[in-house]
Amino acid sequence: MKECIACHSGQIKQVDIKTKDDEFTLIENSEVILNPKPQSQKVIKFVCLNCGFINLYAEDYF
């Protein structure tokens, strides 16, 4: 089970982050795929429901 690296709570949700101007929205249970050159990268985002800390994990794949 994942836990928050800031407060060590187990209340973690996987989310998407949508941005517009200087605001952002968290959307539960979805994934975004970014396509940087020359390879692709999958970015997984988690938010702590206890303290609000957002963790970003990137994994390379082909």
N, CA, C and O atoms as a Tripos MOL2 file, in Angstrom:
@<TRIPOS>MOLECULE
protein
  248   247    62     0     0
PROTEIN
NO_CHARGES

@<TRIPOS>ATOM
      1 N           0.8290   -1.1750    0.0000 N.3       1 MET1
      2 CA          0.0000    0.0000    0.0000 C.3       1 MET1
      3 C           0.8790    1.2470    0.0000 C.2       1 MET1
      4 O           1.8570    1.3170    0.7440 O.2       1 MET1
      5 N           0.5390    2.2210   -0.8240 N.am      2 LYS2
      6 CA          1.2930    3.4640   -0.8890 C.3       2 LYS2
      7 C           0.9490    4.3370    0.3050 C.2       2 LYS2
      8 O          -0.1520    4.2780    0.8520 O.2       2 LYS2
      9 N           1.9280    5.1510    0.6940 N.am      3 GLU3
     10 CA          1.6600    6.1230    1.7460 C.3       3 GLU3
     11 C           2.2800    7.4530    1.3550 C.2       3 GLU3
     12 O           3.2240    7.4960    0.5660 O.2       3 GLU3
     13 N           1.7620    8.5180    1.8960 N.am      4 CYS4
     14 CA          2.2240    9.8750    1.6240 C.3       4 CYS4
     15 C           3.6480   10.0450    2.1450 C.2       4 CYS4
     16 O           3.9420    9.6680    3.2800 O.2       4 CYS4
     17 N           4.5320   10.6100    1.3240 N.am      5 ILE5
     18 CA          5.9020   10.8240    1.7820 C.3       5 ILE5
     19 C           6.0100   12.0410    2.6970 C.2       5 ILE5
     20 O           7.0250   12.2120    3.3730 O.2       5 ILE5
     21 N           4.9860   12.8830    2.7290 N.am      6 ALA6
     22 CA          5.0100   14.0730    3.5860 C.3       6 ALA6
     23 C           4.4840   13.7770    4.9870 C.2       6 ALA6
     24 O           5.1240   14.1300    5.9770 O.2       6 ALA6
     25 N           3.3040   13.1220    5.0750 N.am      7 CYS7
     26 CA          2.6920   12.9100    6.3920 C.3       7 CYS7
     27 C           2.5450   11.4340    6.7580 C.2       7 CYS7
     28 O           2.1050   11.1150    7.8630 O.2       7 CYS7
     29 N           2.9090   10.5320    5.8460 N.am      8 HIS8
     30 CA          2.8780    9.0780    6.0390 C.3       8 HIS8
     31 C           1.4640    8.5090    6.2030 C.2       8 HIS8
     32 O           1.2910    7.4160    6.7410 O.2       8 HIS8
     33 N           0.4670    9.2460    5.7440 N.am      9 SER9
     34 CA         -0.9090    8.7610    5.7630 C.3       9 SER9
     35 C          -1.0880    7.7310    4.6510 C.2       9 SER9
     36 O          -0.3980    7.7930    3.6330 O.2       9 SER9
     37 N          -1.9990    6.7940    4.8360 N.am     10 GLY10
     38 CA         -2.3090    5.8030    3.8070 C.3      10 GLY10
     39 C          -3.4700    6.2250    2.9300 C.2      10 GLY10
     40 O          -3.9400    5.4410    2.1050 O.2      10 GLY10
     41 N          -3.9390    7.4550    3.0950 N.am     11 GLN11
     42 CA         -5.0900    7.9470    2.3340 C.3      11 GLN11
     43 C          -4.6210    8.5820    1.0310 C.2      11 GLN11
     44 O          -4.5590    9.8060    0.9140 O.2      11 GLN11
     45 N          -4.2890    7.7350    0.0460 N.am     12 ILE12
     46 CA         -3.7370    8.1770   -1.2340 C.3      12 ILE12
     47 C          -4.7200    7.8230   -2.3500 C.2      12 ILE12
     48 O          -5.2860    6.7300   -2.3650 O.2      12 ILE12
     49 N          -4.9170    8.7590   -3.2860 N.am     13 LYS13
     50 CA         -5.7540    8.5260   -4.4690 C.3      13 LYS13
     51 C          -4.9460    8.8540   -5.7120 C.2      13 LYS13
     52 O          -4.1920    9.8270   -5.7390 O.2      13 LYS13
     53 N          -5.1140    8.0240   -6.7540 N.am     14 GLN14
     54 CA         -4.4940    8.3240   -8.0360 C.3      14 GLN14
     55 C          -5.3820    9.3230   -8.7580 C.2      14 GLN14
     56 O          -6.6020    9.1590   -8.7890 O.2      14 GLN14
     57 N          -4.7810   10.3600   -9.3420 N.am     15 VAL15
     58 CA         -5.5420   11.4420   -9.9620 C.3      15 VAL15
     59 C          -4.9030   11.8820  -11.2700 C.2      15 VAL15
     60 O          -3.7580   11.5360  -11.5600 O.2      15 VAL15
     61 N          -5.6520   12.6490  -12.0560 N.am     16 ASP16
     62 CA         -5.1620   13.4330  -13.1810 C.3      16 ASP16
     63 C          -5.0790   14.8680  -12.7180 C.2      16 ASP16
     64 O          -5.8100   15.2660  -11.8110 O.2      16 ASP16
     65 N          -4.2160   15.6430  -13.3130 N.am     17 ILE17
     66 CA         -4.1450   17.0630  -13.0080 C.3      17 ILE17
     67 C          -4.3830   17.8270  -14.3060 C.2      17 ILE17
     68 O          -3.6030   17.7170  -15.2520 O.2      17 ILE17
     69 N          -5.4520   18.5940  -14.3450 N.am     18 LYS18
     70 CA         -5.7750   19.4330  -15.4970 C.3      18 LYS18
     71 C          -5.4780   20.8690  -15.1170 C.2      18 LYS18
     72 O          -5.9200   21.3390  -14.0680 O.2      18 LYS18
     73 N          -4.7250   21.5820  -15.9690 N.am     19 THR19
     74 CA         -4.3680   22.9650  -15.6580 C.3      19 THR19
     75 C          -4.9720   23.9130  -16.6840 C.2      19 THR19
     76 O          -5.1400   23.5660  -17.8530 O.2      19 THR19
     77 N          -5.2940   25.1110  -16.2240 N.am     20 LYS20
     78 CA         -5.7530   26.1880  -17.0940 C.3      20 LYS20
     79 C          -5.3590   27.4920  -16.4290 C.2      20 LYS20
     80 O          -5.7760   27.7780  -15.3070 O.2      20 LYS20
     81 N          -4.5520   28.2820  -17.1270 N.am     21 ASP21
     82 CA         -4.0120   29.5270  -16.5880 C.3      21 ASP21
     83 C          -3.2740   29.2490  -15.2840 C.2      21 ASP21
     84 O          -2.3080   28.4870  -15.2850 O.2      21 ASP21
     85 N          -3.7010   29.8460  -14.1720 N.am     22 ASP22
     86 CA         -3.0220   29.6360  -12.8980 C.3      22 ASP22
     87 C          -3.8180   28.7520  -11.9440 C.2      22 ASP22
     88 O          -3.5650   28.7580  -10.7390 O.2      22 ASP22
     89 N          -4.7810   27.9890  -12.4730 N.am     23 GLU23
     90 CA         -5.6080   27.0980  -11.6600 C.3      23 GLU23
     91 C          -5.3880   25.6490  -12.0900 C.2      23 GLU23
     92 O          -4.9920   25.3840  -13.2250 O.2      23 GLU23
     93 N          -5.6480   24.7140  -11.1760 N.am     24 PHE24
     94 CA         -5.5950   23.3090  -11.5380 C.3      24 PHE24
     95 C          -6.7600   22.5680  -10.9070 C.2      24 PHE24
     96 O          -7.3060   22.9890   -9.8880 O.2      24 PHE24
     97 N          -7.1330   21.4470  -11.5350 N.am     25 THR25
     98 CA         -8.2250   20.5980  -11.0650 C.3      25 THR25
     99 C          -7.7110   19.1750  -10.9660 C.2      25 THR25
    100 O          -7.0200   18.6980  -11.8670 O.2      25 THR25
    101 N          -8.0450   18.4850   -9.8680 N.am     26 LEU26
    102 CA         -7.6940   17.0730   -9.7140 C.3      26 LEU26
    103 C          -8.8880   16.2250  -10.1220 C.2      26 LEU26
    104 O         -10.0100   16.4760   -9.6820 O.2      26 LEU26
    105 N          -8.6500   15.2210  -10.9630 N.am     27 ILE27
    106 CA         -9.6930   14.3090  -11.4220 C.3      27 ILE27
    107 C          -9.2900   12.9130  -10.9800 C.2      27 ILE27
    108 O          -8.1960   12.4530  -11.3030 O.2      27 ILE27
    109 N         -10.1620   12.2350  -10.2450 N.am     28 GLU28
    110 CA         -9.8560   10.9360   -9.6520 C.3      28 GLU28
    111 C          -9.7780    9.8200  -10.6850 C.2      28 GLU28
    112 O         -10.5350    9.7980  -11.6550 O.2      28 GLU28
    113 N          -8.8210    8.8670  -10.4540 N.am     29 ASN29
    114 CA         -8.7070    7.5940  -11.1650 C.3      29 ASN29
    115 C          -8.5630    7.6660  -12.6770 C.2      29 ASN29
    116 O          -9.2820    6.9660  -13.3900 O.2      29 ASN29
    117 N          -7.6660    8.4820  -13.1820 N.am     30 SER30
    118 CA         -7.3610    8.4520  -14.6010 C.3      30 SER30
    119 C          -5.8700    8.6750  -14.7820 C.2      30 SER30
    120 O          -5.1700    9.0420  -13.8380 O.2      30 SER30
    121 N          -5.3900    8.4540  -15.9910 N.am     31 GLU31
    122 CA         -3.9700    8.5890  -16.2590 C.3      31 GLU31
    123 C          -3.7580    9.4690  -17.4800 C.2      31 GLU31
    124 O          -4.5950    9.5050  -18.3810 O.2      31 GLU31
    125 N          -2.6470   10.1720  -17.5070 N.am     32 VAL32
    126 CA         -2.2660   11.0000  -18.6410 C.3      32 VAL32
    127 C          -1.0040   10.4120  -19.2300 C.2      32 VAL32
    128 O          -0.1040    9.9940  -18.5010 O.2      32 VAL32
    129 N          -0.9370   10.3780  -20.5390 N.am     33 ILE33
    130 CA          0.2690    9.9100  -21.1990 C.3      33 ILE33
    131 C           0.8910   11.1000  -21.9290 C.2      33 ILE33
    132 O           0.2630   11.7150  -22.7910 O.2      33 ILE33
    133 N           2.1170   11.4060  -21.5710 N.am     34 LEU34
    134 CA          2.8490   12.4720  -22.2380 C.3      34 LEU34
    135 C           3.7490   11.8390  -23.2870 C.2      34 LEU34
    136 O           4.2420   10.7290  -23.0860 O.2      34 LEU34
    137 N           3.9700   12.5220  -24.3970 N.am     35 ASN35
    138 CA          4.7910   11.9660  -25.4660 C.3      35 ASN35
    139 C           5.9920   12.8490  -25.7730 C.2      35 ASN35
    140 O           6.0410   13.4660  -26.8370 O.2      35 ASN35
    141 N           6.9620   12.9240  -24.8640 N.am     36 PRO36
    142 CA          8.1680   13.6890  -25.1760 C.3      36 PRO36
    143 C           9.0250   12.9400  -26.1830 C.2      36 PRO36
    144 O           8.9190   11.7190  -26.2970 O.2      36 PRO36
    145 N           9.8720   13.6530  -26.9140 N.am     37 LYS37
    146 CA         10.7370   13.0130  -27.8940 C.3      37 LYS37
    147 C          12.0330   12.6090  -27.2180 C.2      37 LYS37
    148 O          12.4600   13.3470  -26.3300 O.2      37 LYS37
    149 N          12.6920   11.5260  -27.5430 N.am     38 PRO38
    150 CA         12.3480   10.5400  -28.5510 C.3      38 PRO38
    151 C          11.5260    9.3760  -28.0220 C.2      38 PRO38
    152 O          11.0660    8.5550  -28.8150 O.2      38 PRO38
    153 N          11.3230    9.2740  -26.7100 N.am     39 GLN39
    154 CA         10.5510    8.1600  -26.1700 C.3      39 GLN39
    155 C           9.3500    8.6800  -25.4120 C.2      39 GLN39
    156 O           9.2380    9.8810  -25.1670 O.2      39 GLN39
    157 N           8.4520    7.7850  -25.0400 N.am     40 SER40
    158 CA          7.2620    8.1690  -24.3070 C.3      40 SER40
    159 C           7.4860    8.0100  -22.8140 C.2      40 SER40
    160 O           8.3520    7.2560  -22.3730 O.2      40 SER40
    161 N           6.6920    8.7320  -22.0550 N.am     41 GLN41
    162 CA          6.8040    8.6750  -20.6080 C.3      41 GLN41
    163 C           5.3960    8.6730  -20.0210 C.2      41 GLN41
    164 O           4.5470    9.4740  -20.4140 O.2      41 GLN41
    165 N           5.1610    7.7790  -19.0930 N.am     42 LYS42
    166 CA          3.8810    7.6820  -18.4230 C.3      42 LYS42
    167 C           4.0180    8.3670  -17.0620 C.2      42 LYS42
    168 O           4.8630    7.9790  -16.2550 O.2      42 LYS42
    169 N           3.1920    9.3780  -16.8040 N.am     43 VAL43
    170 CA          3.2640   10.1210  -15.5530 C.3      43 VAL43
    171 C           2.0690    9.7200  -14.6960 C.2      43 VAL43
    172 O           0.9180    9.8710  -15.1050 O.2      43 VAL43
    173 N           2.3580    9.2060  -13.5020 N.am     44 ILE44
    174 CA          1.3160    8.7770  -12.5740 C.3      44 ILE44
    175 C           1.3100    9.7650  -11.4180 C.2      44 ILE44
    176 O           2.3560   10.0610  -10.8390 O.2      44 ILE44
    177 N           0.1340   10.2720  -11.0870 N.am     45 LYS45
    178 CA          0.0100   11.2880  -10.0520 C.3      45 LYS45
    179 C          -0.8460   10.7750   -8.9050 C.2      45 LYS45
    180 O          -1.8810   10.1460   -9.1250 O.2      45 LYS45
    181 N          -0.4080   11.0480   -7.6760 N.am     46 PHE46
    182 CA         -1.1500   10.6720   -6.4750 C.3      46 PHE46
    183 C          -1.3220   11.9000   -5.6000 C.2      46 PHE46
    184 O          -0.4220   12.7360   -5.5200 O.2      46 PHE46
    185 N          -2.4740   12.0200   -4.9400 N.am     47 VAL47
    186 CA         -2.6960   13.1010   -3.9860 C.3      47 VAL47
    187 C          -3.0310   12.4850   -2.6260 C.2      47 VAL47
    188 O          -3.7450   11.4850   -2.5490 O.2      47 VAL47
    189 N          -2.5120   13.0870   -1.5630 N.am     48 CYS48
    190 CA         -2.8120   12.6440   -0.2030 C.3      48 CYS48
    191 C          -4.0950   13.3340    0.2520 C.2      48 CYS48
    192 O          -4.1830   14.5610    0.2330 O.2      48 CYS48
    193 N          -5.0750   12.5570    0.6530 N.am     49 LEU49
    194 CA         -6.3430   13.1160    1.1220 C.3      49 LEU49
    195 C          -6.2210   13.7000    2.5220 C.2      49 LEU49
    196 O          -7.0980   14.4390    2.9660 O.2      49 LEU49
    197 N          -5.1350   13.3710    3.2200 N.am     50 ASN50
    198 CA         -4.9270   13.8770    4.5720 C.3      50 ASN50
    199 C          -4.2920   15.2730    4.5630 C.2      50 ASN50
    200 O          -4.8050   16.1860    5.2090 O.2      50 ASN50
    201 N          -3.1750   15.4470    3.8330 N.am     51 CYS51
    202 CA         -2.4590   16.7240    3.8590 C.3      51 CYS51
    203 C          -2.4730   17.4710    2.5300 C.2      51 CYS51
    204 O          -2.1070   18.6460    2.4870 O.2      51 CYS51
    205 N          -2.8890   16.8100    1.4350 N.am     52 GLY52
    206 CA         -2.9610   17.4690    0.1320 C.3      52 GLY52
    207 C          -1.6880   17.4170   -0.6890 C.2      52 GLY52
    208 O          -1.6250   18.0090   -1.7660 O.2      52 GLY52
    209 N          -0.6660   16.7160   -0.1980 N.am     53 PHE53
    210 CA          0.5970   16.6100   -0.9340 C.3      53 PHE53
    211 C           0.3870   15.8490   -2.2320 C.2      53 PHE53
    212 O          -0.3010   14.8280   -2.2450 O.2      53 PHE53
    213 N           0.9770   16.3360   -3.3360 N.am     54 ILE54
    214 CA          0.8410   15.6840   -4.6470 C.3      54 ILE54
    215 C           2.1790   15.0580   -5.0190 C.2      54 ILE54
    216 O           3.2040   15.7400   -5.0430 O.2      54 ILE54
    217 N           2.1690   13.7360   -5.3130 N.am     55 ASN55
    218 CA          3.3550   13.0030   -5.7570 C.3      55 ASN55
    219 C           3.2340   12.7290   -7.2430 C.2      55 ASN55
    220 O           2.1610   12.3600   -7.7210 O.2      55 ASN55
    221 N           4.3200   12.9060   -7.9780 N.am     56 LEU56
    222 CA          4.3620   12.6060   -9.4060 C.3      56 LEU56
    223 C           5.4080   11.5230   -9.6360 C.2      56 LEU56
    224 O           6.5360   11.6340   -9.1560 O.2      56 LEU56
    225 N           5.0380   10.4730  -10.3710 N.am     57 TYR57
    226 CA          5.9560    9.3940  -10.7160 C.3      57 TYR57
    227 C           5.9920    9.2760  -12.2290 C.2      57 TYR57
    228 O           4.9450    9.2750  -12.8760 O.2      57 TYR57
    229 N           7.1820    9.1770  -12.7970 N.am     58 ALA58
    230 CA          7.3280    9.0300  -14.2500 C.3      58 ALA58
    231 C           8.0110    7.7090  -14.5450 C.2      58 ALA58
    232 O           9.0080    7.3510  -13.9180 O.2      58 ALA58
    233 N           7.4500    6.9830  -15.5200 N.am     59 GLU59
    234 CA          8.0160    5.7110  -15.9460 C.3      59 GLU59
    235 C           8.2030    5.7570  -17.4550 C.2      59 GLU59
    236 O           7.2870    6.1350  -18.1860 O.2      59 GLU59
    237 N           9.4010    5.3690  -17.9270 N.am     60 ASP60
    238 CA          9.6460    5.3010  -19.3640 C.3      60 ASP60
    239 C           9.1280    3.9850  -19.9080 C.2      60 ASP60
    240 O           9.2230    2.9530  -19.2430 O.2      60 ASP60
    241 N           8.5830    4.0150  -21.1070 N.am     61 TYR61
    242 CA          8.1780    2.7990  -21.7980 C.3      61 TYR61
    243 C           8.3020    3.0330  -23.2960 C.2      61 TYR61
    244 O           8.3690    4.1710  -23.7600 O.2      61 TYR61
    245 N           8.3320    1.9290  -24.0450 N.am     62 PHE62
    246 CA          8.4870    2.0240  -25.5020 C.3      62 PHE62
    247 C           7.2770    1.4870  -26.1800 C.2      62 PHE62
    248 O           7.2110    1.4780  -27.4090 O.2      62 PHE62
@<TRIPOS>BOND
     1     1     2 1
     2     2     3 1
     3     3     4 2
     4     3     5 am
     5     5     6 1
     6     6     7 1
     7     7     8 2
     8     7     9 am
     9     9    10 1
    10    10    11 1
    11    11    12 2
    12    11    13 am
    13    13    14 1
    14    14    15 1
    15    15    16 2
    16    15    17 am
    17    17    18 1
    18    18    19 1
    19    19    20 2
    20    19    21 am
    21    21    22 1
    22    22    23 1
    23    23    24 2
    24    23    25 am
    25    25    26 1
    26    26    27 1
    27    27    28 2
    28    27    29 am
    29    29    30 1
    30    30    31 1
    31    31    32 2
    32    31    33 am
    33    33    34 1
    34    34    35 1
    35    35    36 2
    36    35    37 am
    37    37    38 1
    38    38    39 1
    39    39    40 2
    40    39    41 am
    41    41    42 1
    42    42    43 1
    43    43    44 2
    44    43    45 am
    45    45    46 1
    46    46    47 1
    47    47    48 2
    48    47    49 am
    49    49    50 1
    50    50    51 1
    51    51    52 2
    52    51    53 am
    53    53    54 1
    54    54    55 1
    55    55    56 2
    56    55    57 am
    57    57    58 1
    58    58    59 1
    59    59    60 2
    60    59    61 am
    61    61    62 1
    62    62    63 1
    63    63    64 2
    64    63    65 am
    65    65    66 1
    66    66    67 1
    67    67    68 2
    68    67    69 am
    69    69    70 1
    70    70    71 1
    71    71    72 2
    72    71    73 am
    73    73    74 1
    74    74    75 1
    75    75    76 2
    76    75    77 am
    77    77    78 1
    78    78    79 1
    79    79    80 2
    80    79    81 am
    81    81    82 1
    82    82    83 1
    83    83    84 2
    84    83    85 am
    85    85    86 1
    86    86    87 1
    87    87    88 2
    88    87    89 am
    89    89    90 1
    90    90    91 1
    91    91    92 2
    92    91    93 am
    93    93    94 1
    94    94    95 1
    95    95    96 2
    96    95    97 am
    97    97    98 1
    98    98    99 1
    99    99   100 2
   100    99   101 am
   101   101   102 1
   102   102   103 1
   103   103   104 2
   104   103   105 am
   105   105   106 1
   106   106   107 1
   107   107   108 2
   108   107   109 am
   109   109   110 1
   110   110   111 1
   111   111   112 2
   112   111   113 am
   113   113   114 1
   114   114   115 1
   115   115   116 2
   116   115   117 am
   117   117   118 1
   118   118   119 1
   119   119   120 2
   120   119   121 am
   121   121   122 1
   122   122   123 1
   123   123   124 2
   124   123   125 am
   125   125   126 1
   126   126   127 1
   127   127   128 2
   128   127   129 am
   129   129   130 1
   130   130   131 1
   131   131   132 2
   132   131   133 am
   133   133   134 1
   134   134   135 1
   135   135   136 2
   136   135   137 am
   137   137   138 1
   138   138   139 1
   139   139   140 2
   140   139   141 am
   141   141   142 1
   142   142   143 1
   143   143   144 2
   144   143   145 am
   145   145   146 1
   146   146   147 1
   147   147   148 2
   148   147   149 am
   149   149   150 1
   150   150   151 1
   151   151   152 2
   152   151   153 am
   153   153   154 1
   154   154   155 1
   155   155   156 2
   156   155   157 am
   157   157   158 1
   158   158   159 1
   159   159   160 2
   160   159   161 am
   161   161   162 1
   162   162   163 1
   163   163   164 2
   164   163   165 am
   165   165   166 1
   166   166   167 1
   167   167   168 2
   168   167   169 am
   169   169   170 1
   170   170   171 1
   171   171   172 2
   172   171   173 am
   173   173   174 1
   174   174   175 1
   175   175   176 2
   176   175   177 am
   177   177   178 1
   178   178   179 1
   179   179   180 2
   180   179   181 am
   181   181   182 1
   182   182   183 1
   183   183   184 2
   184   183   185 am
   185   185   186 1
   186   186   187 1
   187   187   188 2
   188   187   189 am
   189   189   190 1
   190   190   191 1
   191   191   192 2
   192   191   193 am
   193   193   194 1
   194   194   195 1
   195   195   196 2
   196   195   197 am
   197   197   198 1
   198   198   199 1
   199   199   200 2
   200   199   201 am
   201   201   202 1
   202   202   203 1
   203   203   204 2
   204   203   205 am
   205   205   206 1
   206   206   207 1
   207   207   208 2
   208   207   209 am
   209   209   210 1
   210   210   211 1
   211   211   212 2
   212   211   213 am
   213   213   214 1
   214   214   215 1
   215   215   216 2
   216   215   217 am
   217   217   218 1
   218   218   219 1
   219   219   220 2
   220   219   221 am
   221   221   222 1
   222   222   223 1
   223   223   224 2
   224   223   225 am
   225   225   226 1
   226   226   227 1
   227   227   228 2
   228   227   229 am
   229   229   230 1
   230   230   231 1
   231   231   232 2
   232   231   233 am
   233   233   234 1
   234   234   235 1
   235   235   236 2
   236   235   237 am
   237   237   238 1
   238   238   239 1
   239   239   240 2
   240   239   241 am
   241   241   242 1
   242   242   243 1
   243   243   244 2
   244   243   245 am
   245   245   246 1
   246   246   247 1
   247   247   248 2
@<TRIPOS>SUBSTRUCTURE
     1 MET1         2 RESIDUE 1 A MET
     2 LYS2         6 RESIDUE 1 A LYS
     3 GLU3        10 RESIDUE 1 A GLU
     4 CYS4        14 RESIDUE 1 A CYS
     5 ILE5        18 RESIDUE 1 A ILE
     6 ALA6        22 RESIDUE 1 A ALA
     7 CYS7        26 RESIDUE 1 A CYS
     8 HIS8        30 RESIDUE 1 A HIS
     9 SER9        34 RESIDUE 1 A SER
    10 GLY10       38 RESIDUE 1 A GLY
    11 GLN11       42 RESIDUE 1 A GLN
    12 ILE12       46 RESIDUE 1 A ILE
    13 LYS13       50 RESIDUE 1 A LYS
    14 GLN14       54 RESIDUE 1 A GLN
    15 VAL15       58 RESIDUE 1 A VAL
    16 ASP16       62 RESIDUE 1 A ASP
    17 ILE17       66 RESIDUE 1 A ILE
    18 LYS18       70 RESIDUE 1 A LYS
    19 THR19       74 RESIDUE 1 A THR
    20 LYS20       78 RESIDUE 1 A LYS
    21 ASP21       82 RESIDUE 1 A ASP
    22 ASP22       86 RESIDUE 1 A ASP
    23 GLU23       90 RESIDUE 1 A GLU
    24 PHE24       94 RESIDUE 1 A PHE
    25 THR25       98 RESIDUE 1 A THR
    26 LEU26      102 RESIDUE 1 A LEU
    27 ILE27      106 RESIDUE 1 A ILE
    28 GLU28      110 RESIDUE 1 A GLU
    29 ASN29      114 RESIDUE 1 A ASN
    30 SER30      118 RESIDUE 1 A SER
    31 GLU31      122 RESIDUE 1 A GLU
    32 VAL32      126 RESIDUE 1 A VAL
    33 ILE33      130 RESIDUE 1 A ILE
    34 LEU34      134 RESIDUE 1 A LEU
    35 ASN35      138 RESIDUE 1 A ASN
    36 PRO36      142 RESIDUE 1 A PRO
    37 LYS37      146 RESIDUE 1 A LYS
    38 PRO38      150 RESIDUE 1 A PRO
    39 GLN39      154 RESIDUE 1 A GLN
    40 SER40      158 RESIDUE 1 A SER
    41 GLN41      162 RESIDUE 1 A GLN
    42 LYS42      166 RESIDUE 1 A LYS
    43 VAL43      170 RESIDUE 1 A VAL
    44 ILE44      174 RESIDUE 1 A ILE
    45 LYS45      178 RESIDUE 1 A LYS
    46 PHE46      182 RESIDUE 1 A PHE
    47 VAL47      186 RESIDUE 1 A VAL
    48 CYS48      190 RESIDUE 1 A CYS
    49 LEU49      194 RESIDUE 1 A LEU
    50 ASN50      198 RESIDUE 1 A ASN
    51 CYS51      202 RESIDUE 1 A CYS
    52 GLY52      206 RESIDUE 1 A GLY
    53 PHE53      210 RESIDUE 1 A PHE
    54 ILE54      214 RESIDUE 1 A ILE
    55 ASN55      218 RESIDUE 1 A ASN
    56 LEU56      222 RESIDUE 1 A LEU
    57 TYR57      226 RESIDUE 1 A TYR
    58 ALA58      230 RESIDUE 1 A ALA
    59 GLU59      234 RESIDUE 1 A GLU
    60 ASP60      238 RESIDUE 1 A ASP
    61 TYR61      242 RESIDUE 1 A TYR
    62 PHE62      246 RESIDUE 1 A PHE
